[in-house]
Amino acid sequence: MTTQKYAKCLVQKPGPFPLELQGKGGSTSKDPVPGVKATHLMSVDESVLKGFFTVDCSWLWSGAARGPVGESHIHDFSHVIGFMGGHIDNPQDLGGEISIWLDGNEETLTRNVLIFVPAGVAHGPILFTKITRPVFFITIAMTGKYHWKNVPAPETPKEKKYTIMDHTKERFSVGGDFKEAPRPPGPRTSKGARILHIEEDMVPGSFYVDFVWIFEGTGGAPAPEHTHEWPELIAWAGADPSRPRHVGGEMSIVLGDETHSTDKSTLVCIPAGTKHCPWLWHEIKTPNFNFSAGPQGMYSGSHKRS
């Protein structure tokens, strides 16, 4: 059997423990949030794929935490923390209540958010007050090796140097397509909703992150075959609590001249300069998150050049 060159770029396993809950006082048990049913889904960093940045994600299914988890800490790199729930009738509803401390400010969340935390901004702990429906918990950090320094939480709230993003760009339609991009070839019956998006024109200093719900059907991303000068993450995560490592259908993506197909929740870690797409989903029967990210402040690629 011939081994495909890019097979190693498809990551489907988690690391040892959800990153934002680690630290001096952080638990390292298999129960990341005592009181909340959870699945540590998948993660990647340079130890998994050389030259790639850090991504870590979990599903929180239901429950209420017994207390805050993690500790106040800082990093010497910027990162994004995301909390996302929702369903077909209300895609932006978090499905619970979460509090997070950011530079001494307690922020209470009830809607889907991406939080941009610049380097040096103290954050943590996190209190998962109640989880009534599945919530996706993700950390995306522009570093190959995740590390932190525990620091005392500020005694008084500081000026907010972080950004909590709870909306996407107007240039995206509700159905999740770039208005300026053509639809992918072939039949399209998918139902979904664009959830959240960040680029540096929305949040100065940030990097590109995009999240979309796919509820059901057949379709594909609007981007044609292209390359980037930077590494990109393209991923999907199944939202069925009984089978969180499956997407309720099949996804496929072209990397180089190879087509990779899977029915599992997957981080596709695309090295800089690698030709990729089309990205297609086939007969999705249960909801899943599709998301992408990269270190570039503004999304760019060979298909965007004039």
C-alpha positions in Angstrom: 0.0 0.0 0.0 1.4 3.4 -1.0 1.7 5.9 1.8 0.3 9.3 0.9 2.7 12.2 1.5 0.2 14.4 3.3 -1.5 11.7 5.4 0.5 13.0 8.4 -1.3 16.4 8.0 -4.6 14.9 9.1 -4.7 15.0 12.9 -7.5 13.2 14.8 -6.1 12.8 18.4 -5.9 15.0 21.4 -2.8 15.9 23.4 -2.5 15.2 27.1 -4.9 17.9 28.4 -6.9 21.0 27.3 -4.2 23.7 27.2 -6.0 26.7 28.7 -6.8 24.6 31.8 -3.1 23.7 32.5 -0.8 25.6 34.7 0.5 25.5 38.3 -2.9 24.8 39.8 -4.5 23.2 36.8 -5.8 19.7 36.9 -4.2 17.1 34.6 -6.8 14.4 35.1 -9.0 12.9 32.4 -11.8 15.1 33.9 -10.8 18.6 32.6 -13.8 20.4 34.1 -15.2 18.6 37.2 -18.9 18.7 37.1 -19.1 19.0 33.2 -19.2 16.1 30.9 -16.5 16.7 28.3 -14.5 15.2 25.5 -10.9 16.4 24.7 -11.2 16.1 21.0 -8.0 16.8 19.1 -4.9 19.0 19.2 -1.7 19.8 17.2 1.6 21.7 17.7 5.1 21.5 16.3 5.7 18.2 18.2 2.9 16.6 16.1 3.7 18.4 12.8 7.0 20.3 12.4 6.5 24.0 11.7 2.8 24.2 12.6 1.2 26.4 15.2 -0.8 25.2 18.3 -4.5 24.2 18.2 -6.4 22.5 21.0 -10.2 21.7 21.1 -12.7 20.0 23.3 -16.5 19.5 23.5 -18.3 20.4 26.7 -21.6 18.5 26.6 -23.6 19.3 29.8 -23.3 20.1 33.5 -22.0 22.8 35.8 -18.5 23.2 37.1 -17.8 22.8 40.8 -15.6 25.9 40.6 -13.2 27.9 38.4 -10.6 25.9 36.5 -7.1 27.0 35.4 -5.2 29.9 36.9 -4.3 33.5 35.9 -1.4 33.3 33.5 0.3 35.1 30.6 1.9 34.0 27.3 4.6 35.7 25.2 2.5 35.0 22.1 -1.0 36.0 20.9 -3.8 33.5 20.9 -7.6 33.1 20.4 -9.9 31.3 22.8 -13.3 30.3 21.5 -16.5 29.2 23.1 -19.2 28.2 20.6 -22.6 26.4 20.8 -25.8 27.0 18.9 -28.2 24.9 17.0 -30.2 25.2 13.7 -32.8 27.4 15.2 -30.4 29.8 17.0 -26.8 29.3 15.7 -25.3 32.1 17.8 -26.7 31.0 21.2 -23.9 29.6 23.4 -26.1 27.1 25.1 -25.0 27.9 28.6 -23.1 30.5 30.7 -19.3 30.8 31.0 -17.2 33.4 32.9 -13.6 34.1 32.1 -11.2 36.5 33.9 -9.3 38.8 31.5 -6.8 41.3 33.0 -8.9 41.4 36.2 -12.2 41.8 34.4 -14.8 39.1 34.8 -16.5 38.6 31.5 -19.8 36.5 31.5 -20.6 34.9 28.1 -24.0 33.7 26.9 -23.4 34.0 23.1 -20.7 32.5 20.9 -17.4 34.3 21.1 -13.9 34.4 19.9 -11.6 36.1 22.4 -8.4 37.6 21.0 -5.8 37.7 23.8 -2.6 39.6 22.9 0.8 38.5 24.3 1.3 39.6 27.9 -2.4 39.9 28.8 -3.3 38.0 32.0 -6.2 35.6 31.7 -7.9 32.9 33.6 -9.4 31.2 35.4 -12.5 30.0 33.7 -15.9 29.2 35.3 -18.2 27.0 33.4 -21.3 28.1 35.3 -23.8 25.9 33.2 -23.6 24.0 30.0 -27.1 23.1 28.7 -26.2 22.2 25.2 -22.9 21.2 23.6 -20.2 24.0 23.6 -17.1 23.8 21.5 -14.0 25.1 23.5 -10.9 25.9 21.4 -7.5 27.5 21.8 -5.5 28.7 18.7 -2.0 30.0 19.5 0.6 31.4 17.1 3.4 29.4 18.6 4.8 25.9 17.9 5.1 25.1 21.6 2.4 26.2 24.0 3.9 27.6 27.3 2.7 30.0 30.0 3.8 31.8 33.2 1.5 31.9 36.1 0.9 35.5 37.4 -1.5 36.9 40.1 -4.7 38.2 38.7 -4.8 42.1 38.7 -6.5 43.3 41.9 -8.4 45.9 40.0 -9.7 45.7 36.4 -7.3 47.0 33.8 -7.9 48.7 30.4 -9.3 46.1 28.1 -6.5 45.2 25.7 -8.2 42.0 24.7 -11.2 41.7 22.3 -14.3 39.6 22.6 -15.7 39.1 19.1 -19.4 37.9 18.9 -20.1 38.6 15.2 -18.7 38.1 11.7 -18.0 40.3 8.7 -20.8 41.8 6.6 -19.0 40.6 3.5 -20.1 37.0 4.4 -23.6 35.9 3.6 -25.6 34.0 6.2 -25.3 30.9 4.2 -21.6 30.9 4.6 -20.2 31.8 1.2 -17.8 34.6 0.2 -20.0 36.9 -1.8 -17.1 37.4 -4.3 -16.3 33.7 -4.7 -18.1 31.2 -7.0 -19.9 28.2 -5.6 -18.0 24.9 -5.8 -19.0 22.6 -8.7 -21.6 19.8 -8.3 -24.8 19.5 -6.3 -25.2 21.6 -3.2 -27.9 20.8 -0.6 -26.1 21.8 2.6 -27.7 23.9 5.4 -25.5 25.9 7.7 -24.7 29.2 9.2 -21.5 31.3 9.5 -20.8 31.8 13.2 -17.7 33.9 13.8 -14.8 35.5 12.0 -11.7 37.5 13.0 -9.1 39.3 10.8 -6.9 42.3 11.7 -9.2 44.8 10.1 -11.7 43.8 12.7 -9.2 43.3 15.6 -5.9 45.1 15.2 -3.0 42.6 15.8 -5.1 39.5 15.4 -4.8 36.6 13.0 -7.3 35.0 10.7 -9.9 32.6 12.2 -13.3 31.5 10.7 -16.1 29.3 12.0 -19.1 27.8 10.2 -21.9 25.4 11.3 -22.8 22.7 8.7 -26.1 21.1 9.9 -26.8 18.7 7.0 -26.5 18.0 3.3 -23.9 18.0 0.6 -21.7 20.9 -0.6 -18.3 22.4 -0.3 -16.2 25.4 0.5 -16.2 28.2 -2.1 -12.4 28.3 -2.4 -10.9 26.7 -5.6 -7.5 25.1 -5.7 -4.9 27.5 -4.2 -1.8 28.0 -2.1 -0.7 30.3 0.8 2.6 31.6 1.9 1.7 30.6 5.4 0.5 27.4 7.1 -3.3 27.0 7.3 -5.6 25.0 9.5 -8.8 23.6 7.9 -10.9 21.4 10.3 -14.2 19.8 11.1 -15.6 18.6 14.4 -18.6 16.4 14.8 -21.2 17.6 17.4 -22.9 14.3 18.3 -22.3 13.5 22.0 -22.6 9.8 21.3 -20.0 9.9 18.5 -17.9 13.1 18.9 -15.1 11.7 16.8 -17.3 11.3 13.7 -18.8 14.0 11.5 -22.1 12.3 10.6 -21.1 11.9 7.0 -17.9 12.2 5.0 -15.4 15.1 4.3 -12.8 15.2 1.6 -10.0 17.7 0.8 -7.3 17.7 -1.9 -3.7 18.3 -0.7 -1.1 18.5 -3.4 -2.2 15.8 -5.9 -3.8 13.6 -3.2 -7.4 13.4 -2.2 -8.0 12.6 1.5 -11.4 11.5 2.8 -12.5 10.8 6.3 -15.7 10.5 8.5 -13.8 11.6 11.6 -13.3 14.9 13.4 -10.0 16.1 11.9 -7.5 19.0 12.0 -6.1 19.3 8.5 -2.7 21.1 9.0 -1.6 22.4 5.6 2.1 23.4 5.3 3.0 26.8 3.7 3.1 26.6 -0.1 1.0 23.4 -0.3 -1.6 23.3 -3.0 -5.0 22.5 -1.5 -8.8 22.3 -2.2 -11.5 21.6 -3.2 -12.8 20.9 0.3 -16.1 19.0 0.1 -18.6 17.5 2.5 -20.7 14.5 1.4 -24.2 13.7 2.9 -23.7 15.2 6.3 -26.5 13.9 8.5 -25.6 15.4 11.9 -24.3 18.9 12.7 -20.6 19.7 12.8 -18.3 22.7 13.0 -16.1 23.6 10.0 -13.3 26.0 10.8 -10.1 27.5 9.5 -7.2 29.6 10.8 -3.8 30.9 10.0 -1.0 33.2 11.3 -1.8 35.8 8.6 -3.6 39.0 9.7 -5.7 39.1 6.6 -6.7 36.0 4.6 -4.7 35.8 1.4 -3.8 33.2 -1.2 -3.0 32.5 -4.8 -6.7 32.5 -5.8 -7.1 36.1 -4.4 -4.3 37.6 -6.5 -5.3 39.8 -9.5 
